[in-house]
Amino acid sequence: MIKKSLLAAATASLALASAPGVAAADELVLGSFGGSFADNVTACYIEPFKAATGADVILKLGSSSQHAAAVRATAGQSDMDVVFADDAFAVQMANEGLLVQLDRSKLSNAPEIIDGAWGADDAYVAAMLGATTIIYNKDTVTTPPTSWNDLFDPKYEGRVTIGDISGTTGWQFLAALNQMEGGTLDDITPGIEKVKPLAKSSVLLYSQADQVVALFERGEIDIAVWYPDRAGVAAKNGLPLAAAYPAEGAVGIRPTISIPKGTAQEDLAHKFIDTVLDADNQKCFSEVQFIGSVNKNVTLSDEVSAIVPTGEALDKMLFLDPNDMAKRLPEWTRRWQREVLR
């Protein structure tokens, strides 16, 4: 699919360059996650977009929290035209009035997108469906984990990594533990108490997803709270990784795409988002990134379906209200810094 996309992109680019009356290329700044995500965004989304529009795309890499902080710091004058961010952070930006309302009339693929992908007032749209779950090394972990509690097994002490709360896996894992321990979103104390020893013994409280790849490559960890899509890409590149979905339920992720206020490229930004929502491009990205699609017309291969949550794992998945979480995360972060890191 990537070869097909790149070939189509190259052909269209040549046609566009030779067409009479074509204006000089515009430029779009895209806030993206790094690593394999950025590589696959380039292959499946940026190349077809460049071919269709003649526009250049500049990548600005970072995490959801970093992108949200950058949009917030520029207060409606963002230096990014389009931004990928997990839904809780997209809601934060929307609630602060920092995002442009998406115009579905400019998105030809909007009718093909699942209803649950759209944010309130169309402030953003989910671009894919992922999860926070357990990833393990098949060579060193011979019995696949079945519960979040398996991470606390003494045999894995000093061989586990979990995310810092500044990243999506960090707060989602905390929410999952809290629910497992009988807590509520109004009372995160059970989760805080549960995670403390694991955080202290963790090889790294990572803040960037691709830090985990290096830990697995160097043999420093056997198990991680991580993303199945990143694990799928790493496995395809030779690492002996597998995803396990805990009986208590993994946590669902809806990485979104949005347009920050202040962009001078609003029309071009809509064209890029429409490119992302296209069924062929969605399938291309899902197949190489091992992540779920939001376009109803996409059917995934058996290889990808083995990594992404389906069936019972999907039914048990915890999807947290992004509006609710956007309000709670600042206090959760303060408690994490005050009680877990000390």
BADRENTOR-725251 format. One record per residue (C-alpha): x, y, z; residue in one letter. Coordinates in steps of 0.02 Angstrom, whole numbers, padded with zeros to 5 digits, always signed. Example, Ala and Ser with C-alpha at 12.3 -4.5 7.8 and 13.67 -1.06 7.14 Angstrom:
BEGIN
+00615-00225+00390A
+00684-00053+00357S
***
This chain:
BEGIN
+00000+00000+00000M
+00144+00120+00040I
+00224+00085-00128K
+00058+00116-00213K
+00034+00279-00119S
+00210+00339-00156L
+00195+00294-00339L
+00030+00385-00353A
+00105+00533-00262A
+00253+00542-00379A
+00145+00528-00534T
+00024+00661-00473A
+00168+00776-00424S
+00241+00767-00600L
+00071+00803-00676A
+00043+00948-00557L
+00214+01023-00589A
+00188+01020-00778S
+00009+01085-00775A
-00013+01264-00838P
-00061+01397-00713G
-00010+01299-00557V
+00039+01419-00419A
+00195+01402-00314A
+00178+01275-00176A
+00103+01329-00010D
+00174+01270+00155E
+00085+01178+00295L
+00158+01152+00470V
+00099+00989+00546L
+00115+00947+00731G
+00144+00758+00735S
+00203+00622+00852F
+00379+00562+00811G
+00461+00397+00767G
+00369+00270+00661S
+00210+00374+00676F
+00292+00520+00584A
+00368+00403+00453D
+00198+00326+00416N
+00106+00493+00418V
+00230+00549+00285T
+00203+00395+00176A
+00014+00380+00191C
-00046+00558+00216Y
+00086+00688+00174I
+00141+00616+00008E
-00036+00601-00063P
-00075+00776+00004F
+00079+00851-00077K
+00037+00765-00240A
-00140+00832-00241A
-00102+01011-00185T
+00080+01046-00226G
+00101+01107-00047A
+00253+01074+00060D
+00232+01001+00234V
+00347+01039+00380I
+00338+00919+00527L
+00347+00982+00706K
+00370+00829+00816L
+00312+00810+00996G
+00191+00726+01115S
+00008+00773+01140S
+00050+00874+01296S
+00191+00965+01206Q
+00080+01009+01058H
-00060+01068+01173A
+00063+01173+01273A
+00132+01251+01114A
-00042+01295+01049V
-00087+01365+01220R
+00073+01468+01232A
+00041+01554+01066T
-00137+01599+01120A
-00226+01592+00954G
-00074+01628+00847Q
-00009+01451+00828S
+00143+01416+00723D
+00061+01250+00675M
-00078+01235+00547D
-00136+01058+00590V
-00104+00959+00749V
-00114+00777+00801F
-00157+00755+00986A
-00245+00625+01091D
-00425+00671+01127D
-00408+00730+01308A
-00280+00860+01251F
-00386+00907+01099A
-00531+00940+01218V
-00421+01051+01326Q
-00376+01155+01174M
-00557+01162+01117A
-00620+01213+01289N
-00494+01355+01290E
-00557+01417+01121G
-00394+01377+01032L
-00461+01269+00889L
-00551+01311+00727V
-00720+01227+00705Q
-00702+01101+00566L
-00810+01135+00413D
-00880+00968+00357R
-00930+01045+00190S
-00744+01056+00153K
-00715+00875+00202L
-00776+00762+00062S
-00740+00607+00167N
-00839+00663+00319A
-00992+00553+00280P
-00880+00397+00288E
-00817+00433+00465I
-00890+00345+00617I
-01002+00456+00723D
-00898+00439+00882G
-00746+00516+00797A
-00811+00694+00797W
-00775+00810+00942G
-00904+00928+01017A
-00950+01065+00892D
-00830+00980+00769D
-00680+01058+00856A
-00579+00904+00805Y
-00599+00732+00728V
-00520+00569+00782A
-00400+00510+00648A
-00375+00332+00712M
-00416+00215+00857L
-00281+00151+00974G
-00257+00086+01150A
-00150+00085+01306T
-00115-00096+01351T
+00021-00220+01399I
+00165-00253+01279I
+00290-00390+01315Y
+00445-00475+01246N
+00392-00648+01187K
+00568-00716+01208D
+00580-00672+01392T
+00398-00677+01446V
+00341-00852+01402T
+00169-00841+01482T
+00070-00695+01409P
+00005-00571+01539P
-00182-00573+01569T
-00204-00436+01700S
-00137-00265+01746W
-00086-00351+01908N
+00042-00454+01813D
+00150-00298+01799L
+00172-00304+01988F
+00239-00482+01989D
+00407-00481+02082P
+00489-00576+01938K
+00470-00419+01830Y
+00538-00299+01961E
+00662-00182+01877G
+00611-00248+01705R
+00455-00140+01677V
+00427+00032+01604T
+00271+00139+01620I
+00231+00312+01555G
+00243+00473+01652D
+00075+00556+01682I
+00123+00693+01558S
+00092+00566+01420G
-00067+00474+01372T
-00013+00301+01432T
+00033+00374+01602G
-00135+00445+01650W
-00231+00307+01562Q
-00137+00171+01657F
-00172+00266+01818L
-00358+00271+01774A
-00359+00084+01736A
-00273+00041+01900L
-00390+00156+01995N
-00543+00071+01922Q
-00469-00101+01958M
-00439-00050+02140E
-00617+00013+02163G
-00582+00198+02144G
-00685+00324+02048T
-00640+00469+01937L
-00682+00580+02086D
-00564+00481+02197D
-00399+00435+02115I
-00317+00387+02281T
-00329+00197+02255P
-00241+00213+02088G
-00107+00327+02159I
-00070+00206+02300E
-00068+00057+02181K
+00051+00134+02055V
+00179+00202+02180K
+00289+00047+02197P
+00285+00011+02010L
+00332+00190+01969A
+00479+00180+02090K
+00545+00017+02017S
+00509+00062+01836S
+00664+00069+01725V
+00599+00233+01654L
+00444+00341+01672L
+00447+00379+01488Y
+00378+00538+01411S
+00402+00494+01227Q
+00330+00335+01152A
+00485+00290+01054D
+00592+00286+01211Q
+00514+00115+01242V
+00582+00046+01078V
+00760+00081+01135A
+00728-00004+01303L
+00665-00162+01218F
+00808-00156+01091E
+00940-00145+01229R
+00857-00286+01327G
+00827-00173+01478E
+00643-00217+01495I
+00530-00368+01472D
+00362-00284+01486I
+00286-00111+01461A
+00126-00012+01471V
+00127+00049+01292W
+00036+00062+01127Y
-00005-00091+01021P
+00022+00009+00862D
+00200+00053+00910R
+00229-00128+00963A
+00163-00190+00796G
+00282-00079+00699V
+00428-00131+00810A
+00382-00315+00788A
+00378-00295+00600K
+00553-00222+00614N
+00616-00376+00706G
+00582-00352+00891L
+00494-00504+00971P
+00349-00404+01041L
+00166-00448+01068A
+00014-00359+01138A
-00089-00425+01283A
-00258-00354+01330Y
-00291-00365+01518P
-00451-00447+01580A
-00495-00285+01671E
-00493-00193+01505G
-00365-00092+01409A
-00394+00095+01387V
-00453+00162+01220G
-00365+00306+01132I
-00434+00420+00998R
-00287+00517+00923P
-00364+00671+00844T
-00323+00798+00712I
-00371+00981+00725S
-00335+01156+00662I
-00266+01282+00788P
-00333+01459+00781K
-00220+01586+00701G
-00169+01484+00550T
-00162+01574+00384A
-00186+01407+00297Q
-00360+01358+00354E
-00419+01298+00183D
-00259+01200+00155L
-00274+01128+00330A
-00449+01064+00288H
-00378+00983+00131K
-00247+00894+00235F
-00377+00831+00358I
-00483+00770+00213D
-00330+00677+00149T
-00311+00594+00319V
-00494+00540+00320L
-00488+00462+00145D
-00522+00274+00149A
-00368+00224+00046D
-00253+00333+00150N
-00332+00272+00312Q
-00304+00091+00260K
-00124+00130+00211C
-00090+00207+00382F
-00183+00073+00481S
-00088-00067+00395E
+00085+00006+00424V
+00051+00083+00595Q
-00052-00064+00661F
-00194+00048+00720I
-00382+00055+00697G
-00467+00159+00564S
-00609+00285+00584V
-00667+00269+00403N
-00811+00146+00392K
-00754+00085+00221N
-00587+00015+00280V
-00559-00172+00305T
-00398-00220+00394L
-00286-00370+00358S
-00276-00518+00476D
-00100-00465+00529E
-00159-00295+00589V
-00319-00364+00664S
-00210-00476+00775A
-00132-00322+00855I
-00274-00197+00866V
-00411-00227+00996P
-00556-00328+00926T
-00695-00437+00993G
-00694-00462+01181E
-00541-00350+01206A
-00632-00208+01118L
-00793-00240+01214D
-00699-00228+01381K
-00603-00073+01332M
-00619+00079+01443L
-00657+00237+01344F
-00643+00390+01456L
-00742+00547+01418D
-00612+00669+01349P
-00710+00820+01413N
-00712+00746+01587D
-00529+00698+01581M
-00476+00869+01520A
-00545+00941+01682K
-00468+00808+01794R
-00293+00794+01721L
-00219+00950+01802P
-00263+00885+01977E
-00207+00708+01934W
-00042+00780+01873T
-00017+00878+02034R
-00051+00724+02140R
+00066+00618+02032W
+00206+00744+02052Q
+00174+00765+02238R
+00142+00584+02287E
+00214+00467+02155V
+00375+00553+02106L
+00430+00587+02285R
***
